Amino acid sequence: MKQPFTGIAALLTALLIVPGMTYGDTDWKTYPGTLCQVHRNPSIAEYDAFGGICNKSMTEDLAILCPLVRDMSQSRFPILIRHSGRSGNTGKAMLCTLRNMKRTAANSGGAMGGFSKDLKPISSAKSEGIQTQETDFKNSGIDSHDFGSHVLTCLLPKSNFSNNKQQITSCLYSYSIQEWDGK
C-alpha cells in the first residue's frame, strides 16, 4: 500500500528540480586564493587561515597564477568574474587579468593567447578593508577562442601601509566565475 504523502512528495520534488534545470545554463564556481601559484619568488608569499594568498614583502610585488576550472562543454564561457582582496599599498591597486589560451596554437609564447581582459582593480590601500569587484563579460565582444583553458593572473603590490603599527598586506582571498552555456 502506498504511503499517502509519497505522491505529494514526488510532486513537490519535481516542482523544485524542474525549474532548476531551466536555469541550469549558468553556473558559479568559487575558489580560495590559496589555489593560486606564485609566479616568481615564493618566499614573499604567505597563505593565511582564511584562504588568502598574501604578499608579505615591503619591497617587491608578487605575481600569482590562479586556475579556473571549466565545465567540459565547449560552449561554456565566463560572463561574470568576482574577486575579493585588498591592496596593502597606498599608491598601487591590486590588478588581475583573465587570460584564455588557444588549444590550437601552432607555437608557444604570445601565439598561445586567445584573449586577455583586465578585471576591475582592487583599489589602493586607504584602510585595511577587503573589497570585492565584479567584472561583466556579457558585452565584452570577446569569445572563447576554441575554448582553451582560462587562468587568472594577479599582481599583489608590495605592502607600504600599516595600521596601528601592523603591516597590512596585499591579499587575494577568493575569486569566482559565472559561466554561461551558449547552446
Secondary structure, DSSP 8 states (H G I E B T S, - for coil): ---TTHHHHHHHHHHHHHHHHHTTTEEEEEEEGGG-EESS-GGGEEE-TTS-EEE--SS--EEEEEEE---S-TTEEEEEEEEEEE---TT--BEEEEEEE-TT-SSSGGGGEEEEEE---B---SSS--EEEEEE-TTS----GGG--EEEEEEE----EEETTEEE-EEEEEEEEEEEE--
